[in-house]
Amino acid sequence: MTFRPHSIVAVMLFSTMIYAQSSSPASKPQAAPAAAKASSSYAAYPLMSQAAEERARKLFEMFKAGQGSAIWATYSAETKKHADEERKFVATLAQLKAKLGAETKVVAENTAPYMLKRVTVYSRLSEFANAKVQVATVIMINEDGPTDGFAVRPLSSPPEGHNAGYKDTTKLKLPFSGQWLVDQGGHGVFYNIYQMTDDRQFAMDFVLLKDGSLFEGDATKNEQFYCFGQPVLAPADGRVVRVVNDIGDNAPGKPTQETPNGNMILISHNDHEYSLLTNLKQNSVKWKHDDMVKQGDPVGECGNSGNSIAPKVHYQLQNSIGFPTVESLPAQFVDYIADGKPVPVGEVVRGQMVSNAPASSNSPPPEKK
């Protein structure tokens, strides 16, 4: 995966999350003294709940009101060990508020679970009076109550190039059964971190949730993740042109760089369109080169191989087999449900809950326009 120079912005944006990944994945915050805990007004915020989202919005209102110390008070003792001291934290937020001016527009919001901790990640894209570019705020809410991260950064998306408006000709279906969360997907870095890469600009990730969580237990084993081992399906009919199947799955939080794609299958469709499904479970691909697959055929299982920190379904539509170069293409899926609403043809976006629409014997799949 090749990152663009713009990636430095996202690295800064998500810097407050790095400590959580490097520490024990699902560890709970250390108990705070009773008085301090009471002053912080801790409460339980179930993962991916309305309460967690509203809590994040309240913290953002504190930022707009210049209440940096009040935000700091909501951090757990454990989190404070990995963040700046209070004086520096408060001064930084005050400088940001003064530099940005008033928030003039909320462009977008979304929530997603943190991959390795029981934390809801609230993201907000805003316009501010003094900012020439849009500004992203990322707030992490631990299910036990404390704030696990707060970052405000200008966010510029790299140009998408000549493929930005591409309309595919293959009638693609979502590559899984049931309802999954779009963890990465859409146009712009706010929705899709792959936008910062040269070869995966329009790639996307999907994860399976139960009660808002990606996993049970402490997230130290792949088997604890609900999506691990789930069937990954062929998005459309095609011919298998490449398979990798013998790479071991990583322990959660420990990706490998030697083979970024891990176990994978590449399927050729018509008109120079190829479906790439990567990071599959070891020995789960039962197909070989030149095999013909049908839409909906199980082609592998969700895994955690290659450059992956946790199990997920990673999908990309691309314009070649990969040699000498490959370009990622926007993918439009047909006949699916997004957040409870039917979508005849469309592109998925981070934060949506999506599933294939139930098969109908009365009508054929919708035609693309």
Helices and strands as residue ranges (DSSP letters): H 7-13, G 15-17, H 18-22, H 34-40, H 50-64, H 68-73, H 77-80, H 86-100, E 103-113, E 119-128, E 135-142, E 147-154, G 161-163, E 180-184, G 193-196, E 204-207, G 222-224, E 231-233, E 238-244, E 263-268, E 274-280, E 292-293, E 298-301, E 313-318, E 328-329, E 333-338, E 341-346, E 353-356
